[in-house]
Amino acid sequence: MTEGGMPPQGAPELLRLLQQFTVATDRYVDAVSDRTELHRTDLNALAVMAAAEREGQTVTPSSLRHALNLSSPATTALVDRLDRAGHVTRSRSNSDRRQVHLEMTDTARSTGASMFLPLAQAISPLIARLSPEELQTVTTFMRQAILATEEAGQQASDLQANGVIPEVPVTDRPLRE
């Protein structure tokens, strides 16, 4: 915010660009998921599992349900689908036999790599052109934008759960600029 509490001059354009980027990535995911027959939720589940794997954490159906904001039956259907497709394995915890651990398979890793390698190859040269300072700024912004988006999603979910419909401000601006 500027001194007067107004957003910086480029803020509306940046918000539009973020929206366009989100739409473009959604279209990319739709295009590549069609050939692998993986649903968006399947890909999100594998992304959650890959992140947990990188951090040395165990994924359970319950943790996956919470991470993806799914119901128990939807989580069961998701895990069953991924298991049938050979993307996850289930095993019982050594410390608590009631608890099921989910692990990604090499098939899931290979499928994910083939799906997202073209995107990584397209974006990597853009990242390589950034100075160390620019890279730090973009990285910090993206981390904060992700957190802000997650918080906004949680707030929207809480409002919806309480039957509250947020009031949308009405302006005299035309719908298209």
Secondary structure as UniProt FT lines:
FT   TURN            3..4
FT   TURN            9..10
FT   HELIX           11..36
FT   HELIX           40..54
FT   TURN            55..56
FT   HELIX           61..68
FT   HELIX           72..84
FT   TURN            85..86
FT   STRAND          88..92
FT   TURN            97..98
FT   STRAND          100..104
FT   HELIX           106..128
FT   HELIX           132..161
FT   TURN            162..163
//
